[in-house]
Amino acid sequence: MNLIYLFASLVFLLLCVSFLSLSSKEIWWVRAHDFPRMQYLVLALLLLIAEVLFLDYSNISFWLLVLPTLFVVGYQSWWIVPYTRFYPREVLQTAYLDSENSIKIMTANVLMTNRKAEKLIKLVKENNPDILVTLETDHWWQTQLKSIENDYPYRMSCPQENLYGMHVYSRYQLSESTTEFLVEDDIPSMHTLLTLPSGQNIRIHFLHPAPPSPTENEESSERDAELIMIAKSVADADIPVIVTGDLNDVAWSPSTRLFRKLSKLLDPRIGRGMFNTFHAEYWFMRWPLDHLFHSTEFKLYDIRRLPAFGSDHFALLTQLIFTQSQHNDSASGLDADHEDKSLAREKMNSEQVNEKEVPKPG
């Protein structure tokens, strides 16, 4: 009987955290349950195995515990299966490296207090990205990264001491570049027009909104509003678009899904893997916080999580090939409905922002 009580308590807890994530409330302790879905799934599977091994099939208590556990397994799987190889790929793969139309982007949250700059520089030299975007870079990091500036003649910089500094280093020409503070006065984003060797222009947005947490913002409204502003701004862009950065949100969360619906951008991880970039030190508590989304004119050549370099994040390396035609599998089937659009308006109104405030280079 004590075992039944233990199992019942665990089932109840798993049901609570699962249903809690269904809430639309933006308070941090609710939105926190969007993150560890894989961990909740593993716990539910272990509990299911224990129930089968230790409980009596003929007792109704067995079914009263197994059925809700199966529900948790199914519910959590629904969110994360698209980020496994069991799901159709959303972005087409290519093995043809068209160097004139290739763009390799490395996104690295350095952890501002990390002082192992040489490890990041080594990663950059080994992987030779066309674009390096660094997050949480302060003046110390800006000084350390001067050693790579000869390789990256086009740069954007916004060093800050508040964990939200940002730098962009590019081999390709950047123009119409601006740094904006779209929602919060101390949280920058960068916007630029990049020109490939072929002459093709690409509109790129680099983001790092603050997360909902007890030490940052009590609610997710600021983060969500910034994502929605960008999404609505790029939705009808007449040139190719890339949005990348540390969004402080997981790939499968309602807010990221809303971003994908509104922006019409694709996620190259779908059907390939999670590419968990945080937390680098705890293998059992990892999820995908660093993202790259793009419009339909690209195929994927490569996407990789790079080795640890002293930060609490891994760097993400993504290489895309621009094609003249659009390639969209629409495997996820994410389309914005009336409810999505209404929710987006509410979130932007709550922060008194508008997509027209987002720069539109190109």
Secondary structure by P-SEA (a helix, b strand, c coil): caaaaaaaaaaaaaaaaaaaaacccccccccccccaaaaaaaaaaaaaaaaaaccccccaaaaacaaaaaaaaaaaaaacccccccccccbbbbcccccccbbbbbbbcccccccaaaaaaaaaaaacccbbbbccccaaaaaaacccccccccbbbbbbcccbbbbbbbccccccbbbbbcccccbbbbbbbbbccccbbbbbbbbccccccccccccaaaaaaaaaaaaaaacccccbbbbbcccccccccaaaaaaaaaacccccccccccccccccccccccccccccccccccccccccccccccccbbbbbbbbbbccbbbbcccccccccaaaaaaaaaaaaaaccccccccccc
